[in-house]
């Protein structure tokens, strides 16, 4: 029998996970069973992916940068990458604002529901607010200071410090370009081999993806809050999801216009990374797979993908910024506030910056939302309103974050002449055969 393509296997795993959890909730011992015996496998799967992130960034970025002929090539690509990332983020926030202003989901929330939500989730919202407070208390240049680590081993020991590892890797790569070629050769060869090993490890981990997502989704279902709360927030959630779908349409269009690659080519290539982003809610955990898909299936040369993607996973969060815009205006509407045009422009600026500052881990977008709210003068207590549906929306926005990184890497690849006409792997799942 022909083996099912990976993205179908992952989808099947997700669907079975949900069905299994729904069945288990009929038994009193069911949820406990999933917590104790199923969820750990999901955690192991995510841990294995995260385990690869730091070595992958080090190996591939050092290799990518040192493969460039000179520093001017690097700065050209760097400039283009950042510009495209910021542009797509601004488009995303604008889409979010347009949708939420058009539908006005906040107006449908009754006073009673609002009270109930604030009561149920006030505590959790407060802890997010405190996290955000810590970030706000630092000086204006703290974000810059945070990029430069004082110890590379220390920086590599925390996946939250991805930007620091990226800084080190680019710096190291520049050093490698500048030393005589003969001396650089063995170092490059080492990182080449190292990179190959890491990619193989990803292949092996991905063999377990369908089981991993089964466990993750099953655990999510038994931990989810009641369906009533979902219903109250349905309009808001629909606005976020509609905005996110529009944004995926924008990527497809951009890829089509700028690289002449068809929508089905793009979606086929990126879909396993999307599904994984959906299941893990973490761009960082998905990065290894995003890189592999983009290089081997979408035809972007390593020199570009190894530079553009790790940076994208850390700073380009279009889904997050779109969600922040919708959430901010929704909360304002629910509290009966009318936001003027200038305030909404302010939301574009703060949501763009807040999404850049959000870590690529589950729930990070909500912490940074506090900053958007504060800037726009919207009550922070409103966080409690949207808490119940944050996780499913996190899954959706992470999918968009990862899709955006893939699309931009293709566009940058095309612009600098590093997009192959044919992908390395023509048969989507050749590299996942054991
Ligand atoms: N979970 C998202 C990501 O990893 C960040 C967020 O919470 O919006 O991309």
Boltz pocket constraint, residues with backbone or C-beta under 6 A from the ligand:
constraints:
  - pocket:
      binder: B
      contacts: [[A, 281], [A, 282], [A, 283], [A, 284], [A, 313], [A, 317], [A, 319], [A, 320], [A, 358], [A, 359], [A, 360], [A, 361], [A, 362], [A, 363], [A, 364], [A, 365], [A, 366], [A, 394], [A, 397], [A, 398], [A, 401]]
      max_distance: 6.0
